[in-house]
Amino acid sequence: DIEQDEAKAIRHLQAAAVEGDALARGLIGSFEHYSENYILALQHFMIAAKLGHQPALSNIKKMFTNGHATKADYAEALRGHQSAVEEMR
């Protein structure tokens, strides 16, 4: 059953996200964005970006361009992403 598999996949992603998996956060953000839950999508993308996930930062930039995030949101994500990248060096 596809719906059951999707629900199971979401549960696994959520568990990984809680453990700090940036990719899982980004995927949940993408799912929320696709579902037009822009506030939740932004929250997940923001966390992922601050963990150094480049695609999440790009998604926040797109959300800003499309009016679903503010300039301040993008600036915060950019600062957090840069900080995470610096820490990884």
N, C-alpha and C positions, 0 to 999 in steps of 0.2 A: 504494500500500500504506500503510494508516494507521499501522501500527507503525513503518515506515521513516520516515514523515513525522514521527511523534512523536519518534523518536530524533534525527532531523535538527534538529527544533525545540529539543530539549534541548541539543544540541551548540552551537547558535547562542546560546541563552540562557547557557550556561556561558561561552562566549567573551566575551559582553557583560558578564557578572558579573565576570569576571577583570579587565576593563578599568574596573571601578568603576561599572557601571550598576546603580543601586539597584532599579529596576523589575525587571530581570532577576533579581537576587538574590531579590526578593520572590516572583517567579513560581516560581523553583526551590524556594523554601521552601514555597510552596503545593503544588507537585507532591509534595515529600517528605512533607508533612503528610498529603495525600490518600493517599499510599502507606503511611501510618502509620510513617514513619521520623522519629519526633518529635525525636530528637537532632539529626539533620541539618537538619530543618526549623527548629529553634530556632537553629542556627548561621547558617543563611542569613538568617532573619528578623532576627537580632541585627545582622549586618553591614548589612543594608538599613536597619534602624532608625537605626543609627549614621551612615548616609549621609543621614538626614533623610526617609526613606520612611515616611509616616504609616500606611499600611495594614499594614506590617510590625510597627510598634509595636502596633497594634490586635490583630494576630494573636498576638503574644507575650502580651498581656493575656488573650486568650481561652485560650491554652495554659496560662497560670497558673491561670485560673479552672477549667479542666478537669483540672488536676493534671499537666500535661506540661511545666511550667516552674516554677521557684521564684520566690519573692518577690524574691530577690536578682537573678535573671535579669531580671525585669521592671524592677526599680529601675535596673539597669545599662543596659538598653535605653532607659529613659526619660531618664536622664542623657545618654547618647550622642546620642539624638535631639534633645534640647533644645540640646545643644552644636552640633550640625550646623545646626539652624535658626537659632541665634544667628549662626553664621558666615556664613550666607547673607544676612543683613540688611545 
